[in-house]
Amino acid sequence: MSEPLQDKVAIVTGAGRGIGRACAVRLAAAGADVAVLDLDLLSGARYAGEPGGPTTDDVEARGQRALGVQVDLTDRDATNNAVDQVVQQLGCVDIVVNVAGGAITPYARSKPSLTTPEDFRTLIDVNLMSTIYVCQAAIPHLRAAGGGAIINTASTAAFTVFPDGSNSAYAMTKAAVAHWSRHLAAELGPDGIRVNMIAPGITLTGRVVEESAQTGHADRAIAEVPLRRLGQPDDVARVVEFLATDLSGFVTGRCLPVDGGWVLNPS
Ligand SMILES: NC(=O)c1ccc[n+]([C@@H]2O[C@H](COP(=O)([O-])OP(=O)(O)OC[C@H]3O[C@@H](n4cnc5c(N)ncnc54)[C@H](O)[C@@H]3O)[C@@H](O)[C@H]2O)c1
């Protein structure tokens, strides 16, 4: 029996570690060749909880072709070049999974009245503009392939507000990713290109495990999660696999929380 993504080529950004890496491995296991785009292809080395070595090794271990491209996705020209490189080396693009990003500015000044212009720009660039640049670079190739799937990463932060207003600019950028993606779904639907979003809740990547050992934030949240555990990177990757395959062939423009029910507001 053939794999669901046999003969497909996927780009996964931010796949050096964490959620992106889990997505790259899942898609490879489903039969896709995978291009890993990351600022640092060995970014997992920074955290004890992450697998060692490049993600491309894990993709190849599943019998698929792999390509690693080191690129800063906040740079539009560099992003265009990276996507061109994928097409030159792997032949086409069918699936785009944008995971690169994060709440990378200081939490202590993340309330709306305290956020600096520099922090706003950093978060807009790393979360929103990188996603837009990758999608815009890939769209001509997805059209040339006769259709495809884009999956962009929002967050439960995109539709909730912390009680003290912290994390505001990050949440704003993730809400922007989600709403821009809905518009993209409207534009690209007639071309057979589906655009969906995932909204992870707290997910225990190497980075989050290390950070929460200091803050205790993640452990405290478990009691608020109906399924009484926090997410693993592969919980998110399995939903990405669903959104990349024909199982979700009539789903577009939707944002799927992957949070164990942490946020149950209608969204
Ligand atoms: N882990 C969580 O709890 C959680 C929750 C909600 C949403 N998210 C979102 O999921 C995504 C992944 O989270 P994670 O915990 O795996 O993050 P992570 O920090 O472990 O990994 C992010 C990866 O993106 C890469 N990256 C960062 N900036 C880049 C750039 N400019 N160009 C290219 N690559 C870049 C990093 O090198 C790294 O490999 C992020 O968008 C994050 O906002 C995570």
The ligand as an SDF file (V2000), in Angstrom:
LIG
                    3D

 44 48  0  0  0  0  0  0  0  0999 V2000
    6.1050   25.1280   22.1910 N   0  0  0  0  0  0  0  0  0  0  0  0
    4.9740   25.7380   22.5360 C   0  0  0  0  0  0  0  0  0  0  0  0
    4.5180   25.6490   23.6940 O   0  0  0  0  0  0  0  0  0  0  0  0
    4.2080   26.5380   21.5160 C   0  0  0  0  0  0  0  0  0  0  0  0
    2.8900   26.9420   21.8120 C   0  0  0  0  0  0  0  0  0  0  0  0
    2.1760   27.6750   20.8650 C   0  0  0  0  0  0  0  0  0  0  0  0
    2.7620   27.9980   19.6530 C   0  0  0  0  0  0  0  0  0  0  0  0
    4.0420   27.6210   19.4060 N   0  0  0  0  0  0  0  0  0  0  0  0
    4.6350   27.9980   18.1090 C   0  0  0  0  0  0  0  0  0  0  0  0
    5.1220   26.8450   17.4710 O   0  0  0  0  0  0  0  0  0  0  0  0
    6.3110   27.1720   16.7500 C   0  0  0  0  0  0  0  0  0  0  0  0
    7.4620   26.2590   17.1750 C   0  0  0  0  0  0  0  0  0  0  0  0
    7.5970   26.2800   18.5790 O   0  0  0  0  0  0  0  0  0  0  0  0
    8.7890   25.4550   19.2630 P   0  0  0  0  0  0  0  0  0  0  0  0
    8.4700   25.4000   20.7180 O   0  0  0  0  0  0  0  0  0  0  0  0
    9.0380   24.2110   18.5180 O   0  0  0  0  0  0  0  0  0  0  0  0
    9.9850   26.4990   19.0450 O   0  0  0  0  0  0  0  0  0  0  0  0
   11.5730   26.3210   19.1270 P   0  0  0  0  0  0  0  0  0  0  0  0
   12.1040   27.6160   19.6210 O   0  0  0  0  0  0  0  0  0  0  0  0
   11.9540   25.0800   19.8510 O   0  0  0  0  0  0  0  0  0  0  0  0
   11.9990   26.1100   17.5920 O   0  0  0  0  0  0  0  0  0  0  0  0
   11.8750   27.1570   16.6680 C   0  0  0  0  0  0  0  0  0  0  0  0
   12.7650   26.8670   15.4760 C   0  0  0  0  0  0  0  0  0  0  0  0
   12.5870   27.9590   14.5460 O   0  0  0  0  0  0  0  0  0  0  0  0
   13.8560   28.4000   14.0950 C   0  0  0  0  0  0  0  0  0  0  0  0
   13.7930   29.8220   13.7420 N   0  0  0  0  0  0  0  0  0  0  0  0
   13.5590   30.8530   14.5890 C   0  0  0  0  0  0  0  0  0  0  0  0
   13.6270   32.0160   13.9100 N   0  0  0  0  0  0  0  0  0  0  0  0
   13.9100   31.7210   12.6170 C   0  0  0  0  0  0  0  0  0  0  0  0
   14.1380   32.4990   11.4520 C   0  0  0  0  0  0  0  0  0  0  0  0
   14.1230   33.8370   11.4780 N   0  0  0  0  0  0  0  0  0  0  0  0
   14.4220   31.8670   10.2850 N   0  0  0  0  0  0  0  0  0  0  0  0
   14.4820   30.5050   10.2490 C   0  0  0  0  0  0  0  0  0  0  0  0
   14.2710   29.7230   11.3340 N   0  0  0  0  0  0  0  0  0  0  0  0
   14.0100   30.3190   12.5020 C   0  0  0  0  0  0  0  0  0  0  0  0
   14.8010   28.1410   15.2720 C   0  0  0  0  0  0  0  0  0  0  0  0
   16.1680   28.0730   14.8620 O   0  0  0  0  0  0  0  0  0  0  0  0
   14.2540   26.8150   15.8180 C   0  0  0  0  0  0  0  0  0  0  0  0
   14.8780   25.7110   15.1760 O   0  0  0  0  0  0  0  0  0  0  0  0
    6.5620   28.6550   16.9630 C   0  0  0  0  0  0  0  0  0  0  0  0
    5.9790   29.3750   15.8950 O   0  0  0  0  0  0  0  0  0  0  0  0
    5.8200   28.9320   18.2640 C   0  0  0  0  0  0  0  0  0  0  0  0
    5.4130   30.2750   18.3730 O   0  0  0  0  0  0  0  0  0  0  0  0
    4.7800   26.8860   20.3010 C   0  0  0  0  0  0  0  0  0  0  0  0
  1  2  1  0
  2  3  2  0
  2  4  1  0
  4  5  1  0
  4 44  2  0
  5  6  2  0
  6  7  1  0
  7  8  2  0
  8  9  1  0
  8 44  1  0
  9 10  1  0
  9 42  1  0
 10 11  1  0
 11 12  1  0
 11 40  1  0
 12 13  1  0
 13 14  1  0
 14 15  2  0
 14 16  1  0
 14 17  1  0
 17 18  1  0
 18 19  2  0
 18 20  1  0
 18 21  1  0
 21 22  1  0
 22 23  1  0
 23 24  1  0
 23 38  1  0
 24 25  1  0
 25 26  1  0
 25 36  1  0
 26 27  1  0
 26 35  1  0
 27 28  2  0
 28 29  1  0
 29 30  1  0
 29 35  2  0
 30 31  1  0
 30 32  2  0
 32 33  1  0
 33 34  2  0
 34 35  1  0
 36 37  1  0
 36 38  1  0
 38 39  1  0
 40 41  1  0
 40 42  1  0
 42 43  1  0
M  CHG  2   8   1  16  -1
M  END
$$$$
